[in-house]
Amino acid sequence: MKILKPLIKTTVIILVIVISIVFFRAYDSRNMPKLKAWHIQKPTPELLLNNDYSSFEEFANADQQYVRSNIDAVVSSDFDIFERYNPLSNNYPYKSNIDYNSSFVLDPGQKTKAVVVLIHGLSDSPYHMRDIAKSLFEKDYYVFVLRMPGHGTLPSGLLDVKWQDWQKAVNWSMKTADELSILRGDIPVYMGGFSTGGSLSFNYSFNAIDNDKLRMPDKVFLFSPAAGVSSLAYVGSWHHSLSWLPYFKKFAWLDILPEYDPAKYMSFTKNAGRQVFLLCKENMKLAKEINKKNDQNKLPAFISFESWVDATVIPKDLVALYNLIGDSNDELLLFDVNRKFAPFIKGNVSEELEAIVKKNSSNYKFEFLSNLPIDSMDNLLGIFTFNSNGDKIEIESENYNRWPKSIYSISHISIPISYTNELYGKNSALSNMLIVGEKNTLIIPSADITRVRYNPFFDFMMKRVDDFMRDKGE
């Protein structure tokens, strides 16, 4: 009894503190920018969650109409000139001939080598996989790029979506890919994902081990895959306690920002972050079970590319996941920072990267792209790893040129984007959006403006993907 009283008292104190924090944050959220129509009005019921389709083409055609109808439901010339829902804006997604937000198909016809399913990331759209899709299509791969439920229309679509909704859409995509592969001569089926799309690719493959109804992909390639995100994303679920009240409706949002990107939501719901956290947690649980059963050989080969200083996901969690499920068929390549800028970079990130590669005892291929260790500042690049003796060895150096002069690292969002991309590439308006003034004045974080949006090593990366797909494959 003496022990019970202090325990109850401590529990009550903690509860009061937690409730106070929640109320404070909820009240503080009222200072966020005003909610617009696309934050309040929700998209119509998602196609793949309520209908069935017999082919990728049938669904893609329906999806184009679905996305357009949901965007048209809120468009108005009264909106700010920079916002994507203003038809007079240069950021209106239907200004160009490119359908940024809908699922799409690239079909090389009967010469198809393999069927590839690609999955975009959280708050993004199929457009973020377009450069990868085009690169694969040019090599005679049939490519389907899926729009995940809740994406591509209105940011409010991420208020209530569950990761299981995305999983259902991925399952349909792989089922349809399997049917198409049979029709075209029993060709291979591959899948690839960016960020959350990478998490879903892991999850699908892990579940396919014990489920005969799921077609196991022959190979999987991943770009900035989310193996782990901040645990604060889970705490975000607390908003449900108050955000149902009109007075606290902004509490459901982590960010409320101008929607100036025609292919991506800038506003972000707390629910979206929580769903990725739960998905990553589920994947780690499944990976540990696979490792315990020694079922790694039942998985497809994986290749992944990620920035070591990725600020959206946790690169060390990707290494931990590979350590559980990786074998000699798998590859992981991390991008180092530009060591020329070492004096300006926080911590000893390059040394930390080398240390984690050096101590790795698993037998998968673990490498990193970095400046060559020379005294000159030419920024020449090489691919490095460590041998069994702990010695750093250079695997490749030819044809990788050098770091661009003004780029100090690759970002999470830049990995799947070519430097030639019309929307995000080196010469695009968004990549050259330089607006200057006083700090702490803009609604848009200055870090979002300076973040690199394209991958200067895109061609090198796609060559590695192509080599990976060909190795022991077709």
Summary of the structure (lengths in Angstrom):
residues: 474
radius of gyration: 23.0
end to end distance: 70.7
largest distance: 78.4
contacts: 1520
relative contact order: 0.10
helix: 41%
strand: 13%
